[in-house]
Amino acid sequence: MSLPIDIRKRLGLENGGSVIVEETDTGVVLRTVTQAVARAQAIAKRYTEGNPDASVAAFLADRSAESGE
């Protein structure tokens, strides 16, 4: 996909790079990989913040207990 230079500059993609393309009800959204990761982290934080059972350590402990190891 070819993007205009001014858009590539704003996104920090002057030398090429990857973008995530998402179709929404209102149009198409382009995000850099960094922006997509930050968005996913923000979404995950909403569901895990203040919940100690939502940590990776808690998940692994649960799986270990279930397997009897």
Biotite code that builds the C-alpha atoms (Angstrom):
import biotite.structure as struc

atoms = struc.array([
    struc.Atom([0.000, 0.000, 0.000], chain_id="A", res_id=1, res_name="MET", atom_name="CA", element="C"),
    struc.Atom([1.354, 3.397, -0.866], chain_id="A", res_id=2, res_name="SER", atom_name="CA", element="C"),
    struc.Atom([0.646, 6.316, 1.468], chain_id="A", res_id=3, res_name="LEU", atom_name="CA", element="C"),
    struc.Atom([1.249, 9.998, 0.763], chain_id="A", res_id=4, res_name="PRO", atom_name="CA", element="C"),
    struc.Atom([4.548, 11.294, 2.189], chain_id="A", res_id=5, res_name="ILE", atom_name="CA", element="C"),
    struc.Atom([2.869, 13.707, 4.634], chain_id="A", res_id=6, res_name="ASP", atom_name="CA", element="C"),
    struc.Atom([0.913, 10.824, 6.208], chain_id="A", res_id=7, res_name="ILE", atom_name="CA", element="C"),
    struc.Atom([4.031, 8.610, 6.331], chain_id="A", res_id=8, res_name="ARG", atom_name="CA", element="C"),
    struc.Atom([5.937, 11.424, 8.068], chain_id="A", res_id=9, res_name="LYS", atom_name="CA", element="C"),
    struc.Atom([3.194, 11.950, 10.677], chain_id="A", res_id=10, res_name="ARG", atom_name="CA", element="C"),
    struc.Atom([3.133, 8.218, 11.401], chain_id="A", res_id=11, res_name="LEU", atom_name="CA", element="C"),
    struc.Atom([6.924, 7.928, 11.487], chain_id="A", res_id=12, res_name="GLY", atom_name="CA", element="C"),
    struc.Atom([6.979, 5.668, 8.441], chain_id="A", res_id=13, res_name="LEU", atom_name="CA", element="C"),
    struc.Atom([9.273, 7.680, 6.154], chain_id="A", res_id=14, res_name="GLU", atom_name="CA", element="C"),
    struc.Atom([11.491, 4.649, 5.547], chain_id="A", res_id=15, res_name="ASN", atom_name="CA", element="C"),
    struc.Atom([8.636, 2.186, 5.244], chain_id="A", res_id=16, res_name="GLY", atom_name="CA", element="C"),
    struc.Atom([7.004, 0.125, 7.924], chain_id="A", res_id=17, res_name="GLY", atom_name="CA", element="C"),
    struc.Atom([3.923, -1.858, 8.825], chain_id="A", res_id=18, res_name="SER", atom_name="CA", element="C"),
    struc.Atom([0.446, -0.555, 9.455], chain_id="A", res_id=19, res_name="VAL", atom_name="CA", element="C"),
    struc.Atom([-2.690, -2.238, 10.736], chain_id="A", res_id=20, res_name="ILE", atom_name="CA", element="C"),
    struc.Atom([-5.802, -1.619, 8.635], chain_id="A", res_id=21, res_name="VAL", atom_name="CA", element="C"),
    struc.Atom([-9.124, -1.821, 10.473], chain_id="A", res_id=22, res_name="GLU", atom_name="CA", element="C"),
    struc.Atom([-12.524, -1.420, 8.872], chain_id="A", res_id=23, res_name="GLU", atom_name="CA", element="C"),
    struc.Atom([-15.049, 0.316, 11.122], chain_id="A", res_id=24, res_name="THR", atom_name="CA", element="C"),
    struc.Atom([-18.679, 1.370, 10.711], chain_id="A", res_id=25, res_name="ASP", atom_name="CA", element="C"),
    struc.Atom([-17.478, 4.873, 9.844], chain_id="A", res_id=26, res_name="THR", atom_name="CA", element="C"),
    struc.Atom([-14.568, 4.064, 7.536], chain_id="A", res_id=27, res_name="GLY", atom_name="CA", element="C"),
    struc.Atom([-11.069, 2.645, 7.539], chain_id="A", res_id=28, res_name="VAL", atom_name="CA", element="C"),
    struc.Atom([-8.534, 3.260, 10.318], chain_id="A", res_id=29, res_name="VAL", atom_name="CA", element="C"),
    struc.Atom([-4.775, 2.953, 9.805], chain_id="A", res_id=30, res_name="LEU", atom_name="CA", element="C"),
    struc.Atom([-2.578, 2.403, 12.854], chain_id="A", res_id=31, res_name="ARG", atom_name="CA", element="C"),
    struc.Atom([1.124, 1.825, 13.164], chain_id="A", res_id=32, res_name="THR", atom_name="CA", element="C"),
    struc.Atom([2.100, -1.370, 14.932], chain_id="A", res_id=33, res_name="VAL", atom_name="CA", element="C"),
    struc.Atom([3.165, 0.732, 17.934], chain_id="A", res_id=34, res_name="THR", atom_name="CA", element="C"),
    struc.Atom([-0.242, 2.417, 18.038], chain_id="A", res_id=35, res_name="GLN", atom_name="CA", element="C"),
    struc.Atom([-2.048, -0.936, 17.724], chain_id="A", res_id=36, res_name="ALA", atom_name="CA", element="C"),
    struc.Atom([-0.020, -2.451, 20.580], chain_id="A", res_id=37, res_name="VAL", atom_name="CA", element="C"),
    struc.Atom([-0.670, 0.591, 22.795], chain_id="A", res_id=38, res_name="ALA", atom_name="CA", element="C"),
    struc.Atom([-4.400, 0.340, 22.057], chain_id="A", res_id=39, res_name="ARG", atom_name="CA", element="C"),
    struc.Atom([-4.460, -3.389, 22.883], chain_id="A", res_id=40, res_name="ALA", atom_name="CA", element="C"),
    struc.Atom([-2.580, -2.731, 26.134], chain_id="A", res_id=41, res_name="GLN", atom_name="CA", element="C"),
    struc.Atom([-5.063, -0.010, 27.113], chain_id="A", res_id=42, res_name="ALA", atom_name="CA", element="C"),
    struc.Atom([-7.989, -2.356, 26.444], chain_id="A", res_id=43, res_name="ILE", atom_name="CA", element="C"),
    struc.Atom([-6.367, -5.165, 28.454], chain_id="A", res_id=44, res_name="ALA", atom_name="CA", element="C"),
    struc.Atom([-5.628, -2.782, 31.318], chain_id="A", res_id=45, res_name="LYS", atom_name="CA", element="C"),
    struc.Atom([-9.333, -1.935, 31.622], chain_id="A", res_id=46, res_name="ARG", atom_name="CA", element="C"),
    struc.Atom([-10.112, -5.592, 32.242], chain_id="A", res_id=47, res_name="TYR", atom_name="CA", element="C"),
    struc.Atom([-7.177, -6.437, 34.500], chain_id="A", res_id=48, res_name="THR", atom_name="CA", element="C"),
    struc.Atom([-6.539, -3.338, 36.603], chain_id="A", res_id=49, res_name="GLU", atom_name="CA", element="C"),
    struc.Atom([-7.257, -4.013, 40.258], chain_id="A", res_id=50, res_name="GLY", atom_name="CA", element="C"),
    struc.Atom([-7.857, -7.719, 39.640], chain_id="A", res_id=51, res_name="ASN", atom_name="CA", element="C"),
    struc.Atom([-4.959, -9.807, 41.000], chain_id="A", res_id=52, res_name="PRO", atom_name="CA", element="C"),
    struc.Atom([-6.471, -12.939, 39.431], chain_id="A", res_id=53, res_name="ASP", atom_name="CA", element="C"),
    struc.Atom([-5.938, -11.435, 35.969], chain_id="A", res_id=54, res_name="ALA", atom_name="CA", element="C"),
    struc.Atom([-2.115, -11.607, 36.067], chain_id="A", res_id=55, res_name="SER", atom_name="CA", element="C"),
    struc.Atom([0.000, -14.036, 34.057], chain_id="A", res_id=56, res_name="VAL", atom_name="CA", element="C"),
    struc.Atom([1.369, -15.427, 37.323], chain_id="A", res_id=57, res_name="ALA", atom_name="CA", element="C"),
    struc.Atom([-2.164, -16.129, 38.588], chain_id="A", res_id=58, res_name="ALA", atom_name="CA", element="C"),
    struc.Atom([-3.087, -17.760, 35.279], chain_id="A", res_id=59, res_name="PHE", atom_name="CA", element="C"),
    struc.Atom([-0.031, -20.030, 35.379], chain_id="A", res_id=60, res_name="LEU", atom_name="CA", element="C"),
    struc.Atom([-0.642, -20.917, 39.029], chain_id="A", res_id=61, res_name="ALA", atom_name="CA", element="C"),
    struc.Atom([-4.243, -21.868, 38.193], chain_id="A", res_id=62, res_name="ASP", atom_name="CA", element="C"),
    struc.Atom([-3.155, -24.045, 35.267], chain_id="A", res_id=63, res_name="ARG", atom_name="CA", element="C"),
    struc.Atom([-0.489, -25.697, 37.413], chain_id="A", res_id=64, res_name="SER", atom_name="CA", element="C"),
    struc.Atom([-3.011, -26.409, 40.185], chain_id="A", res_id=65, res_name="ALA", atom_name="CA", element="C"),
    struc.Atom([-5.514, -27.823, 37.683], chain_id="A", res_id=66, res_name="GLU", atom_name="CA", element="C"),
    struc.Atom([-2.936, -30.146, 36.182], chain_id="A", res_id=67, res_name="SER", atom_name="CA", element="C"),
    struc.Atom([-1.746, -31.353, 39.577], chain_id="A", res_id=68, res_name="GLY", atom_name="CA", element="C"),
    struc.Atom([1.839, -30.261, 39.012], chain_id="A", res_id=69, res_name="GLU", atom_name="CA", element="C"),
])
